[in-house]
Amino acid sequence: PCKCPRCLSPYLDAPGCTAMQCGNCPCNFCAWCGADCGGDALPHISFCVYKTAGADGLFPKKWEDVTRKQAEMRSPVLESFLKGLEDCSRDGVLREIQGTLRQNYSQVLRFFGK
């Protein structure tokens, strides 16, 4: 799950429209980049620099494009977190989350030589 950029309430991606609305607060945000768009995400999504080239910004044919972009944005944060762990702890964490990493964060696994 991801988090609302305003209240940090978790949400699950639901394939469809990339203009997201938080169920906990009045925030409307972009599924491509997670930007808080105030009361209307539609104008932002048309010009979001993170949407896949050639993709319909609002209703992408492949939701995997959105998921991939989200993973690309989160990867540096995940790498930084993992770098901060002691080697034995990092190895344990990498083992536990290897399936998720293989599916969405393969570049993180490569970074740590896994």
Phi, psi and omega in degrees: 000158176252181181234148173297134182291344183264305185256355179065018176290133180290152174215157175258138175296138175236112182309134181152236182283138179272358172274106186261152176229129180290140177275354184252332182218174184279017183288133169248133185216168184268127177289335180293312188237349179082011182291137173287118185254019180070232184267355183207113181275346186302312180298322180295315185300326179302329185241012182300125183286348181269347180292148182295134179305131178084351181278148171292118184298326185272314181232078181296142180294325180242111180295339178301330177298318179293314180300319179296317179296320178298317179296320178300321181287327182275340184304313180299325179293317179295316178300315180299316178300312183295323178299328182284350180273152172294152185308313183294323178291317180300315180300320178295316179296314180299321177297316184293325185251017184302321180299313178296317180297318179299321184285317189239343187227047183301329180294331177290317177300317179298320180303321182264012175066035181252000000 
